[in-house]
């Protein structure tokens, strides 16, 4: 739970920038998708609710704005897996946080 609070605080700090540039509702994204991108545990396909929220974002834009401190708590490869599982296009070579997206 403490991890989620740190992530939430970091994302809320970044909310205005992400929302202004990339659309979407970050608090809703956190509540719907955080369980699927945590560092611990296996890759799990996202819920329909998570996918619905993700589809309100310009995912490539939002991916590029993931702050470094959030990367301590979420798995960028899982975030990419979740986005692609929801049918979103994250082409190879896209920067996501500090990582570069690999081909599927």
Biopython code that builds the backbone (N, CA, C, O; Angstrom):
import numpy as np
from Bio.PDB.StructureBuilder import StructureBuilder

atoms = [
    (1, "UNK", "N", (0.822, -1.191, 0.000)),
    (1, "UNK", "CA", (0.000, 0.000, 0.000)),
    (1, "UNK", "C", (0.870, 1.262, 0.000)),
    (1, "UNK", "O", (0.552, 2.246, -0.667)),
    (2, "UNK", "N", (1.975, 1.219, 0.759)),
    (2, "UNK", "CA", (2.874, 2.378, 0.797)),
    (2, "UNK", "C", (3.444, 2.671, -0.583)),
    (2, "UNK", "O", (3.636, 3.829, -0.953)),
    (3, "UNK", "N", (3.713, 1.617, -1.336)),
    (3, "UNK", "CA", (4.239, 1.807, -2.692)),
    (3, "UNK", "C", (3.232, 2.562, -3.538)),
    (3, "UNK", "O", (3.591, 3.495, -4.256)),
    (4, "UNK", "N", (1.989, 2.166, -3.454)),
    (4, "UNK", "CA", (0.955, 2.835, -4.245)),
    (4, "UNK", "C", (0.859, 4.301, -3.863)),
    (4, "UNK", "O", (0.672, 5.152, -4.733)),
    (5, "UNK", "N", (0.985, 4.615, -2.572)),
    (5, "UNK", "CA", (0.915, 6.013, -2.135)),
    (5, "UNK", "C", (2.061, 6.838, -2.712)),
    (5, "UNK", "O", (1.859, 7.983, -3.118)),
    (6, "UNK", "N", (3.261, 6.263, -2.750)),
    (6, "UNK", "CA", (4.405, 6.986, -3.328)),
    (6, "UNK", "C", (4.169, 7.219, -4.813)),
    (6, "UNK", "O", (4.413, 8.310, -5.328)),
    (7, "UNK", "N", (3.690, 6.183, -5.493)),
    (7, "UNK", "CA", (3.413, 6.311, -6.927)),
    (7, "UNK", "C", (2.333, 7.362, -7.159)),
    (7, "UNK", "O", (2.455, 8.210, -8.043)),
    (8, "UNK", "N", (1.274, 7.296, -6.353)),
    (8, "UNK", "CA", (0.185, 8.267, -6.487)),
    (8, "UNK", "C", (0.697, 9.679, -6.279)),
    (8, "UNK", "O", (0.362, 10.575, -7.054)),
    (9, "UNK", "N", (1.502, 9.895, -5.248)),
    (9, "UNK", "CA", (2.031, 11.232, -4.984)),
    (9, "UNK", "C", (2.873, 11.717, -6.157)),
    (9, "UNK", "O", (2.753, 12.873, -6.563)),
    (10, "UNK", "N", (3.711, 10.863, -6.700)),
    (10, "UNK", "CA", (4.549, 11.251, -7.839)),
    (10, "UNK", "C", (3.712, 11.545, -9.070)),
    (10, "UNK", "O", (3.973, 12.501, -9.801)),
    (11, "UNK", "N", (2.709, 10.717, -9.292)),
    (11, "UNK", "CA", (1.880, 10.924, -10.473)),
    (11, "UNK", "C", (1.014, 12.157, -10.326)),
    (11, "UNK", "O", (0.825, 12.901, -11.288)),
    (12, "UNK", "N", (0.482, 12.387, -9.126)),
    (12, "UNK", "CA", (-0.333, 13.587, -8.928)),
    (12, "UNK", "C", (0.503, 14.833, -9.193)),
    (12, "UNK", "O", (-0.001, 15.804, -9.757)),
    (13, "UNK", "N", (1.756, 14.820, -8.800)),
    (13, "UNK", "CA", (2.650, 15.938, -9.071)),
    (13, "UNK", "C", (2.759, 16.152, -10.574)),
    (13, "UNK", "O", (2.849, 17.287, -11.043)),
    (14, "UNK", "N", (2.751, 15.060, -11.324)),
    (14, "UNK", "CA", (2.925, 15.097, -12.775)),
    (14, "UNK", "C", (1.587, 15.163, -13.518)),
    (14, "UNK", "O", (1.572, 15.240, -14.746)),
    (15, "UNK", "N", (0.470, 15.132, -12.794)),
    (15, "UNK", "CA", (-0.863, 15.044, -13.397)),
    (15, "UNK", "C", (-1.161, 16.167, -14.370)),
    (15, "UNK", "O", (-1.636, 15.908, -15.476)),
    (16, "UNK", "N", (-0.898, 17.391, -13.992)),
    (16, "UNK", "CA", (-1.230, 18.510, -14.879)),
    (16, "UNK", "C", (-0.498, 18.404, -16.204)),
    (16, "UNK", "O", (-1.082, 18.649, -17.259)),
    (17, "UNK", "N", (0.778, 18.041, -16.158)),
    (17, "UNK", "CA", (1.557, 17.930, -17.387)),
    (17, "UNK", "C", (1.022, 16.796, -18.254)),
    (17, "UNK", "O", (0.825, 16.976, -19.455)),
    (18, "UNK", "N", (0.785, 15.629, -17.657)),
    (18, "UNK", "CA", (0.315, 14.486, -18.437)),
    (18, "UNK", "C", (-1.071, 14.753, -18.998)),
    (18, "UNK", "O", (-1.315, 14.523, -20.182)),
    (19, "UNK", "N", (-1.986, 15.238, -18.154)),
    (19, "UNK", "CA", (-3.352, 15.491, -18.622)),
    (19, "UNK", "C", (-3.387, 16.548, -19.718)),
    (19, "UNK", "O", (-4.126, 16.406, -20.692)),
    (20, "UNK", "N", (-2.600, 17.598, -19.568)),
    (20, "UNK", "CA", (-2.583, 18.662, -20.564)),
    (20, "UNK", "C", (-2.040, 18.161, -21.897)),
    (20, "UNK", "O", (-2.522, 18.558, -22.957)),
    (21, "UNK", "N", (-1.044, 17.295, -21.842)),
    (21, "UNK", "CA", (-0.398, 16.852, -23.075)),
    (21, "UNK", "C", (-0.957, 15.551, -23.635)),
    (21, "UNK", "O", (-0.943, 15.331, -24.846)),
    (22, "UNK", "N", (-1.452, 14.683, -22.739)),
    (22, "UNK", "CA", (-1.758, 13.317, -23.165)),
    (22, "UNK", "C", (-3.208, 12.899, -22.956)),
    (22, "UNK", "O", (-3.583, 11.785, -23.321)),
    (23, "UNK", "N", (-4.035, 13.777, -22.374)),
    (23, "UNK", "CA", (-5.422, 13.421, -22.109)),
    (23, "UNK", "C", (-5.530, 12.470, -20.925)),
    (23, "UNK", "O", (-4.561, 12.274, -20.191)),
    (24, "UNK", "N", (-6.699, 11.884, -20.739)),
    (24, "UNK", "CA", (-6.907, 10.872, -19.726)),
    (24, "UNK", "C", (-7.057, 11.411, -18.314)),
    (24, "UNK", "O", (-6.928, 12.609, -18.064)),
    (25, "UNK", "N", (-7.333, 10.493, -17.403)),
    (25, "UNK", "CA", (-7.587, 10.776, -15.997)),
    (25, "UNK", "C", (-6.636, 9.926, -15.164)),
    (25, "UNK", "O", (-6.890, 8.741, -14.949)),
    (26, "UNK", "N", (-5.534, 10.527, -14.690)),
    (26, "UNK", "CA", (-4.516, 9.767, -13.976)),
    (26, "UNK", "C", (-5.019, 9.104, -12.699)),
    (26, "UNK", "O", (-4.681, 7.942, -12.471)),
    (27, "UNK", "N", (-5.805, 9.764, -11.851)),
    (27, "UNK", "CA", (-6.293, 9.055, -10.667)),
    (27, "UNK", "C", (-7.096, 7.800, -11.030)),
    (27, "UNK", "O", (-6.988, 6.778, -10.353)),
    (28, "UNK", "N", (-7.892, 7.877, -12.084)),
    (28, "UNK", "CA", (-8.650, 6.716, -12.534)),
    (28, "UNK", "C", (-7.711, 5.638, -13.079)),
    (28, "UNK", "O", (-7.930, 4.448, -12.853)),
    (29, "UNK", "N", (-6.677, 6.054, -13.789)),
    (29, "UNK", "CA", (-5.678, 5.110, -14.295)),
    (29, "UNK", "C", (-5.028, 4.366, -13.135)),
    (29, "UNK", "O", (-4.868, 3.147, -13.188)),
    (30, "UNK", "N", (-4.660, 5.088, -12.100)),
    (30, "UNK", "CA", (-4.021, 4.466, -10.946)),
    (30, "UNK", "C", (-4.962, 3.454, -10.301)),
    (30, "UNK", "O", (-4.561, 2.330, -10.000)),
    (31, "UNK", "N", (-6.208, 3.853, -10.090)),
    (31, "UNK", "CA", (-7.136, 2.952, -9.406)),
    (31, "UNK", "C", (-7.458, 1.715, -10.250)),
    (31, "UNK", "O", (-7.670, 0.635, -9.700)),
    (32, "UNK", "N", (-7.495, 1.859, -11.559)),
    (32, "UNK", "CA", (-7.869, 0.741, -12.424)),
    (32, "UNK", "C", (-6.696, -0.153, -12.844)),
    (32, "UNK", "O", (-6.881, -1.344, -13.095)),
    (33, "UNK", "N", (-5.489, 0.424, -12.921)),
    (33, "UNK", "CA", (-4.386, -0.310, -13.554)),
    (33, "UNK", "C", (-3.174, -0.589, -12.663)),
    (33, "UNK", "O", (-2.325, -1.397, -13.040)),
    (34, "UNK", "N", (-3.065, 0.042, -11.511)),
    (34, "UNK", "CA", (-1.831, -0.085, -10.722)),
    (34, "UNK", "C", (-1.498, -1.525, -10.367)),
    (34, "UNK", "O", (-0.323, -1.886, -10.315)),
    (35, "UNK", "N", (-2.498, -2.349, -10.122)),
    (35, "UNK", "CA", (-2.226, -3.734, -9.733)),
    (35, "UNK", "C", (-1.574, -4.542, -10.845)),
    (35, "UNK", "O", (-0.952, -5.569, -10.574)),
    (36, "UNK", "N", (-1.704, -4.102, -12.082)),
    (36, "UNK", "CA", (-1.168, -4.849, -13.221)),
    (36, "UNK", "C", (0.263, -4.454, -13.590)),
    (36, "UNK", "O", (0.892, -5.118, -14.413)),
    (37, "UNK", "N", (0.781, -3.380, -12.990)),
    (37, "UNK", "CA", (2.119, -2.898, -13.365)),
    (37, "UNK", "C", (3.098, -2.866, -12.191)),
    (37, "UNK", "O", (4.200, -2.332, -12.319)),
    (38, "UNK", "N", (2.709, -3.431, -11.057)),
    (38, "UNK", "CA", (3.613, -3.452, -9.906)),
    (38, "UNK", "C", (4.823, -4.322, -10.215)),
    (38, "UNK", "O", (4.726, -5.301, -10.955)),
    (39, "UNK", "N", (5.965, -3.953, -9.638)),
    (39, "UNK", "CA", (7.215, -4.686, -9.889)),
    (39, "UNK", "C", (7.109, -6.152, -9.494)),
    (39, "UNK", "O", (7.588, -7.027, -10.214)),
    (40, "UNK", "N", (6.487, -6.421, -8.358)),
    (40, "UNK", "CA", (6.387, -7.795, -7.866)),
    (40, "UNK", "C", (5.243, -8.530, -8.543)),
    (40, "UNK", "O", (4.224, -7.942, -8.905)),
    (41, "UNK", "N", (5.440, -9.825, -8.703)),
    (41, "UNK", "CA", (4.390, -10.667, -9.248)),
    (41, "UNK", "C", (4.506, -10.863, -10.743)),
    (41, "UNK", "O", (5.305, -10.211, -11.414)),
    (42, "UNK", "N", (3.686, -11.780, -11.256)),
    (42, "UNK", "CA", (3.739, -12.121, -12.681)),
    (42, "UNK", "C", (3.004, -11.095, -13.540)),
    (42, "UNK", "O", (2.257, -10.257, -13.036)),
    (43, "UNK", "N", (3.235, -11.183, -14.835)),
    (43, "UNK", "CA", (2.454, -10.387, -15.781)),
    (43, "UNK", "C", (1.046, -10.969, -15.793)),
    (43, "UNK", "O", (0.852, -12.172, -15.973)),
    (44, "UNK", "N", (0.077, -10.095, -15.599)),
    (44, "UNK", "CA", (-1.330, -10.505, -15.583)),
    (44, "UNK", "C", (-2.075, -9.640, -16.595)),
    (44, "UNK", "O", (-1.914, -8.420, -16.599)),
    (45, "UNK", "N", (-2.885, -10.255, -17.451)),
    (45, "UNK", "CA", (-3.655, -9.447, -18.398)),
    (45, "UNK", "C", (-4.523, -8.423, -17.645)),
    (45, "UNK", "O", (-5.096, -8.739, -16.602)),
    (46, "UNK", "N", (-4.614, -7.213, -18.172)),
    (46, "UNK", "CA", (-5.382, -6.166, -17.491)),
    (46, "UNK", "C", (-6.886, -6.409, -17.561)),
    (46, "UNK", "O", (-7.382, -7.159, -18.402)),
    (47, "UNK", "N", (-7.581, -5.757, -16.660)),
    (47, "UNK", "CA", (-9.042, -5.842, -16.622)),
    (47, "UNK", "C", (-9.638, -4.976, -17.732)),
    (47, "UNK", "O", (-8.964, -4.092, -18.263)),
    (48, "UNK", "N", (-10.893, -5.228, -18.078)),
    (48, "UNK", "CA", (-11.574, -4.356, -19.045)),
    (48, "UNK", "C", (-11.606, -2.896, -18.571)),
    (48, "UNK", "O", (-11.505, -1.978, -19.385)),
    (49, "UNK", "N", (-11.748, -2.683, -17.257)),
    (49, "UNK", "CA", (-11.761, -1.312, -16.721)),
    (49, "UNK", "C", (-10.439, -0.610, -16.931)),
    (49, "UNK", "O", (-10.403, 0.571, -17.277)),
    (50, "UNK", "N", (-9.346, -1.335, -16.722)),
    (50, "UNK", "CA", (-8.011, -0.764, -16.956)),
    (50, "UNK", "C", (-7.860, -0.394, -18.424)),
    (50, "UNK", "O", (-7.390, 0.697, -18.747)),
    (51, "UNK", "N", (-8.254, -1.289, -19.307)),
    (51, "UNK", "CA", (-8.136, -1.009, -20.747)),
    (51, "UNK", "C", (-8.976, 0.200, -21.153)),
    (51, "UNK", "O", (-8.547, 1.022, -21.963)),
    (52, "UNK", "N", (-10.171, 0.299, -20.583)),
    (52, "UNK", "CA", (-11.043, 1.431, -20.925)),
    (52, "UNK", "C", (-10.388, 2.746, -20.543)),
    (52, "UNK", "O", (-10.456, 3.714, -21.301)),
    (53, "UNK", "N", (-9.753, 2.795, -19.373)),
    (53, "UNK", "CA", (-9.075, 4.021, -18.931)),
    (53, "UNK", "C", (-7.857, 4.295, -19.804)),
    (53, "UNK", "O", (-7.635, 5.433, -20.216)),
    (54, "UNK", "N", (-7.071, 3.272, -20.088)),
    (54, "UNK", "CA", (-5.879, 3.461, -20.922)),
    (54, "UNK", "C", (-6.224, 4.028, -22.287)),
    (54, "UNK", "O", (-5.467, 4.825, -22.841)),
    (55, "UNK", "N", (-7.351, 3.626, -22.825)),
    (55, "UNK", "CA", (-7.742, 4.075, -24.158)),
    (55, "UNK", "C", (-8.135, 5.546, -24.204)),
    (55, "UNK", "O", (-8.354, 6.089, -25.287)),
    (56, "UNK", "N", (-8.230, 6.206, -23.039)),
    (56, "UNK", "CA", (-8.520, 7.640, -23.013)),
    (56, "UNK", "C", (-7.241, 8.471, -23.094)),
    (56, "UNK", "O", (-7.306, 9.697, -23.192)),
    (57, "UNK", "N", (-6.084, 7.817, -23.053)),
    (57, "UNK", "CA", (-4.788, 8.489, -23.086)),
    (57, "UNK", "C", (-4.151, 8.376, -24.463)),
    (57, "UNK", "O", (-4.415, 7.433, -25.209)),
    (58, "UNK", "N", (-3.306, 9.353, -24.789)),
    (58, "UNK", "CA", (-2.337, 9.182, -25.870)),
    (58, "UNK", "C", (-1.214, 8.406, -25.187)),
    (58, "UNK", "O", (-0.340, 8.998, -24.554)),
    (59, "UNK", "N", (-1.242, 7.095, -25.317)),
    (59, "UNK", "CA", (-0.378, 6.228, -24.518)),
    (59, "UNK", "C", (1.106, 6.464, -24.786)),
    (59, "UNK", "O", (1.922, 6.381, -23.868)),
    (60, "UNK", "N", (1.453, 6.753, -26.009)),
    (60, "UNK", "CA", (2.858, 7.028, -26.332)),
    (60, "UNK", "C", (3.328, 8.281, -25.589)),
    (60, "UNK", "O", (4.437, 8.303, -25.056)),
    (61, "UNK", "N", (2.506, 9.307, -25.551)),
    (61, "UNK", "CA", (2.810, 10.547, -24.837)),
    (61, "UNK", "C", (2.949, 10.280, -23.339)),
    (61, "UNK", "O", (3.929, 10.694, -22.719)),
    (62, "UNK", "N", (1.964, 9.586, -22.759)),
    (62, "UNK", "CA", (1.977, 9.318, -21.319)),
    (62, "UNK", "C", (3.172, 8.460, -20.932)),
    (62, "UNK", "O", (3.776, 8.667, -19.879)),
    (63, "UNK", "N", (3.510, 7.510, -21.769)),
    (63, "UNK", "CA", (4.647, 6.623, -21.499)),
    (63, "UNK", "C", (5.948, 7.428, -21.402)),
    (63, "UNK", "O", (6.796, 7.144, -20.556)),
    (64, "UNK", "N", (6.096, 8.409, -22.250)),
    (64, "UNK", "CA", (7.312, 9.229, -22.260)),
    (64, "UNK", "C", (7.418, 10.123, -21.037)),
    (64, "UNK", "O", (8.509, 10.593, -20.713)),
    (65, "UNK", "N", (6.300, 10.370, -20.344)),
    (65, "UNK", "CA", (6.301, 11.275, -19.195)),
    (65, "UNK", "C", (6.329, 10.552, -17.846)),
    (65, "UNK", "O", (6.108, 11.179, -16.810)),
    (66, "UNK", "N", (6.598, 9.243, -17.844)),
    (66, "UNK", "CA", (6.682, 8.513, -16.575)),
    (66, "UNK", "C", (7.906, 9.022, -15.817)),
    (66, "UNK", "O", (9.028, 8.923, -16.313)),
    (67, "UNK", "N", (7.694, 9.570, -14.608)),
    (67, "UNK", "CA", (8.830, 10.108, -13.851)),
    (67, "UNK", "C", (9.752, 9.001, -13.323)),
    (67, "UNK", "O", (9.313, 7.883, -13.054)),
    (68, "UNK", "N", (11.011, 9.333, -13.187)),
    (68, "UNK", "CA", (12.021, 8.384, -12.724)),
    (68, "UNK", "C", (11.642, 7.753, -11.387)),
    (68, "UNK", "O", (11.820, 6.548, -11.210)),
    (69, "UNK", "N", (11.122, 8.538, -10.440)),
    (69, "UNK", "CA", (10.812, 7.977, -9.132)),
    (69, "UNK", "C", (9.662, 6.972, -9.201)),
    (69, "UNK", "O", (9.586, 6.083, -8.354)),
    (70, "UNK", "N", (8.780, 7.085, -10.166)),
    (70, "UNK", "CA", (7.704, 6.108, -10.327)),
    (70, "UNK", "C", (8.271, 4.785, -10.844)),
    (70, "UNK", "O", (7.748, 3.718, -10.520)),
    (71, "UNK", "N", (9.323, 4.848, -11.634)),
    (71, "UNK", "CA", (9.936, 3.637, -12.177)),
    (71, "UNK", "C", (10.513, 2.742, -11.083)),
    (71, "UNK", "O", (10.766, 1.563, -11.330)),
    (72, "UNK", "N", (10.723, 3.268, -9.895)),
    (72, "UNK", "CA", (11.189, 2.438, -8.780)),
    (72, "UNK", "C", (10.118, 1.466, -8.333)),
    (72, "UNK", "O", (10.424, 0.438, -7.729)),
    (73, "UNK", "N", (8.857, 1.780, -8.625)),
    (73, "UNK", "CA", (7.736, 1.020, -8.089)),
    (73, "UNK", "C", (6.907, 0.281, -9.123)),
    (73, "UNK", "O", (6.172, -0.648, -8.790)),
    (74, "UNK", "N", (7.023, 0.692, -10.372)),
    (74, "UNK", "CA", (6.271, -0.007, -11.412)),
    (74, "UNK", "C", (7.244, -0.667, -12.381)),
    (74, "UNK", "O", (8.393, -0.249, -12.523)),
    (75, "UNK", "N", (6.761, -1.686, -13.029)),
    (75, "UNK", "CA", (7.538, -2.390, -14.038)),
    (75, "UNK", "C", (7.188, -1.812, -15.407)),
    (75, "UNK", "O", (6.055, -1.940, -15.872)),
    (76, "UNK", "N", (8.151, -1.184, -16.038)),
    (76, "UNK", "CA", (7.913, -0.639, -17.379)),
    (76, "UNK", "C", (7.582, -1.765, -18.362)),
    (76, "UNK", "O", (6.674, -1.599, -19.176)),
    (77, "UNK", "N", (8.287, -2.912, -18.320)),
    (77, "UNK", "CA", (7.878, -3.999, -19.224)),
    (77, "UNK", "C", (6.424, -4.444, -18.993)),
    (77, "UNK", "O", (5.722, -4.767, -19.951)),
    (78, "UNK", "N", (5.969, -4.463, -17.737)),
    (78, "UNK", "CA", (4.566, -4.809, -17.475)),
    (78, "UNK", "C", (3.636, -3.716, -18.004)),
    (78, "UNK", "O", (2.569, -4.018, -18.539)),
    (79, "UNK", "N", (4.029, -2.461, -17.861)),
    (79, "UNK", "CA", (3.204, -1.364, -18.378)),
    (79, "UNK", "C", (3.061, -1.485, -19.898)),
    (79, "UNK", "O", (1.982, -1.251, -20.442)),
    (80, "UNK", "N", (4.134, -1.843, -20.568)),
    (80, "UNK", "CA", (4.097, -2.041, -22.016)),
    (80, "UNK", "C", (3.205, -3.235, -22.360)),
    (80, "UNK", "O", (2.411, -3.171, -23.299)),
    (81, "UNK", "N", (3.338, -4.318, -21.602)),
    (81, "UNK", "CA", (2.502, -5.504, -21.777)),
    (81, "UNK", "C", (1.020, -5.152, -21.613)),
    (81, "UNK", "O", (0.185, -5.570, -22.414)),
    (82, "UNK", "N", (0.705, -4.384, -20.575)),
    (82, "UNK", "CA", (-0.684, -3.988, -20.320)),
    (82, "UNK", "C", (-1.217, -3.153, -21.485)),
    (82, "UNK", "O", (-2.312, -3.408, -21.986)),
    (83, "UNK", "N", (-0.449, -2.167, -21.908)),
    (83, "UNK", "CA", (-0.894, -1.318, -23.025)),
    (83, "UNK", "C", (-1.141, -2.146, -24.280)),
    (83, "UNK", "O", (-2.166, -1.983, -24.942)),
    (84, "UNK", "N", (-0.224, -3.015, -24.601)),
    (84, "UNK", "CA", (-0.379, -3.844, -25.802)),
    (84, "UNK", "C", (-1.522, -4.844, -25.634)),
    (84, "UNK", "O", (-2.223, -5.148, -26.599)),
    (85, "UNK", "N", (-1.715, -5.357, -24.414)),
    (85, "UNK", "CA", (-2.823, -6.279, -24.160)),
    (85, "UNK", "C", (-4.175, -5.596, -24.367)),
    (85, "UNK", "O", (-5.165, -6.241, -24.708)),
    (86, "UNK", "N", (-4.196, -4.295, -24.156)),
    (86, "UNK", "CA", (-5.418, -3.510, -24.353)),
    (86, "UNK", "C", (-5.587, -3.077, -25.801)),
    (86, "UNK", "O", (-6.534, -2.362, -26.129)),
    (87, "UNK", "N", (-4.677, -3.503, -26.669)),
    (87, "UNK", "CA", (-4.791, -3.182, -28.086)),
    (87, "UNK", "C", (-4.206, -1.836, -28.466)),
    (87, "UNK", "O", (-4.450, -1.339, -29.566)),
    (88, "UNK", "N", (-3.429, -1.239, -27.558)),
    (88, "UNK", "CA", (-2.826, 0.063, -27.851)),
    (88, "UNK", "C", (-1.499, -0.119, -28.572)),
    (88, "UNK", "O", (-0.782, -1.092, -28.336)),
    (89, "UNK", "N", (-1.186, 0.802, -29.432)),
    (89, "UNK", "CA", (0.019, 0.722, -30.232)),
    (89, "UNK", "C", (1.178, 1.423, -29.531)),
    (89, "UNK", "O", (1.180, 2.644, -29.371)),
    (90, "UNK", "N", (2.143, 0.644, -29.124)),
    (90, "UNK", "CA", (3.405, 1.181, -28.614)),
    (90, "UNK", "C", (4.501, 0.593, -29.496)),
    (90, "UNK", "O", (5.013, -0.489, -29.206)),
    (91, "UNK", "N", (4.864, 1.290, -30.563)),
    (91, "UNK", "CA", (5.833, 0.729, -31.501)),
    (91, "UNK", "C", (7.223, 0.595, -30.904)),
    (91, "UNK", "O", (7.622, 1.355, -30.022)),
    (92, "UNK", "N", (7.939, -0.381, -31.403)),
    (92, "UNK", "CA", (9.333, -0.564, -31.000)),
    (92, "UNK", "C", (10.081, 0.737, -31.228)),
    (92, "UNK", "O", (9.867, 1.424, -32.227)),
    (93, "UNK", "N", (10.953, 1.067, -30.301)),
    (93, "UNK", "CA", (11.741, 2.292, -30.388)),
    (93, "UNK", "C", (11.149, 3.440, -29.604)),
    (93, "UNK", "O", (11.827, 4.446, -29.391)),
    (94, "UNK", "N", (9.882, 3.322, -29.158)),
    (94, "UNK", "CA", (9.244, 4.354, -28.354)),
    (94, "UNK", "C", (9.919, 4.408, -26.991)),
    (94, "UNK", "O", (10.238, 3.369, -26.413)),
    (95, "UNK", "N", (10.135, 5.600, -26.481)),
    (95, "UNK", "CA", (10.701, 5.746, -25.141)),
    (95, "UNK", "C", (9.552, 5.657, -24.134)),
    (95, "UNK", "O", (8.532, 6.333, -24.267)),
    (96, "UNK", "N", (9.745, 4.805, -23.124)),
    (96, "UNK", "CA", (8.747, 4.642, -22.079)),
    (96, "UNK", "C", (9.488, 4.739, -20.746)),
    (96, "UNK", "O", (10.220, 3.823, -20.370)),
    (97, "UNK", "N", (9.296, 5.854, -20.032)),
    (97, "UNK", "CA", (10.134, 6.091, -18.859)),
    (97, "UNK", "C", (11.571, 6.213, -19.347)),
    (97, "UNK", "O", (11.876, 6.996, -20.247)),
    (98, "UNK", "N", (12.447, 5.424, -18.734)),
    (98, "UNK", "CA", (13.841, 5.424, -19.167)),
    (98, "UNK", "C", (14.171, 4.253, -20.077)),
    (98, "UNK", "O", (15.331, 4.047, -20.434)),
    (99, "UNK", "N", (13.163, 3.489, -20.450)),
    (99, "UNK", "CA", (13.380, 2.307, -21.284)),
    (99, "UNK", "C", (12.897, 2.563, -22.713)),
    (99, "UNK", "O", (12.084, 3.452, -22.962)),
    (100, "UNK", "N", (13.411, 1.774, -23.624)),
    (100, "UNK", "CA", (12.986, 1.807, -25.017)),
    (100, "UNK", "C", (12.139, 0.567, -25.269)),
    (100, "UNK", "O", (12.535, -0.546, -24.920)),
    (101, "UNK", "N", (10.981, 0.763, -25.871)),
    (101, "UNK", "CA", (10.062, -0.341, -26.150)),
    (101, "UNK", "C", (10.685, -1.255, -27.208)),
    (101, "UNK", "O", (11.156, -0.802, -28.251)),
    (102, "UNK", "N", (10.671, -2.554, -26.906)),
    (102, "UNK", "CA", (11.178, -3.569, -27.824)),
    (102, "UNK", "C", (10.037, -4.087, -28.682)),
    (102, "UNK", "O", (8.871, -3.879, -28.347)),
    (103, "UNK", "N", (10.353, -4.756, -29.781)),
    (103, "UNK", "CA", (9.286, -5.353, -30.603)),
    (103, "UNK", "C", (8.508, -6.377, -29.785)),
    (103, "UNK", "O", (9.052, -6.983, -28.862)),
    (104, "UNK", "N", (7.225, -6.570, -30.128)),
    (104, "UNK", "CA", (6.414, -7.553, -29.388)),
    (104, "UNK", "C", (6.933, -8.970, -29.566)),
    (104, "UNK", "O", (6.364, -9.910, -29.011)),
]
sb = StructureBuilder()
sb.init_structure("model")
sb.init_model(0)
sb.init_chain("A")
sb.init_seg("    ")
for serial, (resi, resn, name, xyz) in enumerate(atoms, 1):
    if name == "N":
        sb.init_residue(resn, " ", resi, " ")
    sb.init_atom(name, np.array(xyz, "f"), 0.0, 1.0, " ", f" {name:<3s}", serial, name[0])
structure = sb.get_structure()
